């Protein structure tokens, strides 16, 4: 498994733990800080977030938040 896949799996797990669902915003700092403790860099997390944005799963919002657009894969 690639590092991107590892980061994606960890990120989705964290979003599920935060009960992410459509139309809910989530603080990005909570996600990035938690994944940083697990050994993932900010750049790795941002790459996965950009991929989820391209897939229309999330949208970047104001005040360091993301908006869930649909259910997680």
DRENDO-1510 file (C-alpha; in Angstrom, 1 decimal, always signed):
<recs>
REC; n; res; u; v; w
REC; 1; UNK; +0.0; +0.0; +0.0 .
REC; 2; UNK; +1.3; +3.5; -0.9 .
REC; 3; UNK; +1.8; +6.3; +1.6 .
REC; 4; UNK; -1.1; +8.1; -0.1 .
REC; 5; UNK; -3.4; +5.1; +0.5 .
REC; 6; UNK; -2.3; +4.9; +4.2 .
REC; 7; UNK; -3.0; +8.6; +4.7 .
REC; 8; UNK; -6.3; +8.4; +2.9 .
REC; 9; UNK; -7.4; +5.4; +5.1 .
REC; 10; UNK; -6.3; +7.2; +8.3 .
REC; 11; UNK; -8.1; +10.4; +7.2 .
REC; 12; UNK; -11.3; +8.6; +6.4 .
REC; 13; UNK; -11.1; +6.8; +9.7 .
REC; 14; UNK; -10.7; +10.1; +11.6 .
REC; 15; UNK; -13.6; +11.6; +9.7 .
REC; 16; UNK; -15.8; +8.6; +10.6 .
REC; 17; UNK; -14.8; +9.0; +14.2 .
REC; 18; UNK; -15.9; +12.6; +14.0 .
REC; 19; UNK; -19.3; +11.4; +12.7 .
REC; 20; UNK; -18.8; +13.2; +9.4 .
REC; 21; UNK; -21.9; +13.4; +7.3 .
REC; 22; UNK; -23.2; +15.6; +4.4 .
REC; 23; UNK; -23.8; +19.2; +5.2 .
REC; 24; UNK; -21.6; +19.1; +8.4 .
REC; 25; UNK; -18.5; +21.2; +8.7 .
REC; 26; UNK; -15.4; +19.9; +10.4 .
REC; 27; UNK; -12.4; +21.8; +11.8 .
REC; 28; UNK; -9.3; +21.0; +9.6 .
REC; 29; UNK; -6.9; +21.6; +12.5 .
REC; 30; UNK; -8.5; +18.8; +14.5 .
REC; 31; UNK; -7.9; +16.4; +11.6 .
REC; 32; UNK; -4.4; +17.5; +10.7 .
REC; 33; UNK; -3.3; +17.6; +14.4 .
REC; 34; UNK; -4.6; +14.1; +15.1 .
REC; 35; UNK; -3.1; +12.7; +12.0 .
REC; 36; UNK; +0.2; +14.4; +12.8 .
REC; 37; UNK; +0.3; +12.5; +16.1 .
REC; 38; UNK; +0.0; +9.3; +14.0 .
REC; 39; UNK; +3.0; +10.3; +11.9 .
REC; 40; UNK; +1.4; +11.9; +8.8 .
REC; 41; UNK; +2.7; +15.2; +7.5 .
REC; 42; UNK; +0.5; +18.2; +6.8 .
REC; 43; UNK; +1.4; +17.9; +3.1 .
REC; 44; UNK; +0.3; +14.3; +3.0 .
REC; 45; UNK; -3.0; +15.1; +4.6 .
REC; 46; UNK; -3.6; +18.1; +2.3 .
REC; 47; UNK; -2.9; +15.9; -0.7 .
REC; 48; UNK; -5.7; +13.5; +0.3 .
REC; 49; UNK; -8.0; +16.4; +1.1 .
REC; 50; UNK; -7.5; +17.8; -2.3 .
REC; 51; UNK; -8.2; +14.4; -3.9 .
REC; 52; UNK; -11.5; +14.2; -1.8 .
REC; 53; UNK; -12.3; +17.7; -3.0 .
REC; 54; UNK; -11.8; +16.7; -6.7 .
REC; 55; UNK; -14.1; +13.7; -6.0 .
REC; 56; UNK; -16.7; +16.1; -4.7 .
REC; 57; UNK; -16.7; +14.4; -1.2 .
REC; 58; UNK; -15.7; +17.6; +0.6 .
REC; 59; UNK; -15.4; +21.3; -0.1 .
REC; 60; UNK; -13.0; +23.6; +1.6 .
REC; 61; UNK; -14.9; +26.2; +3.7 .
REC; 62; UNK; -14.0; +29.3; +5.6 .
REC; 63; UNK; -12.1; +29.4; +9.0 .
REC; 64; UNK; -10.0; +26.3; +8.4 .
REC; 65; UNK; -13.1; +24.0; +8.0 .
REC; 66; UNK; -14.2; +21.5; +5.4 .
REC; 67; UNK; -17.8; +20.9; +4.4 .
REC; 68; UNK; -18.9; +17.3; +3.8 .
REC; 69; UNK; -20.8; +17.1; +0.5 .
REC; 70; UNK; -21.6; +13.4; +0.5 .
REC; 71; UNK; -21.1; +10.2; +2.4 .
REC; 72; UNK; -17.5; +9.0; +2.8 .
REC; 73; UNK; -16.3; +6.3; +0.4 .
</recs>
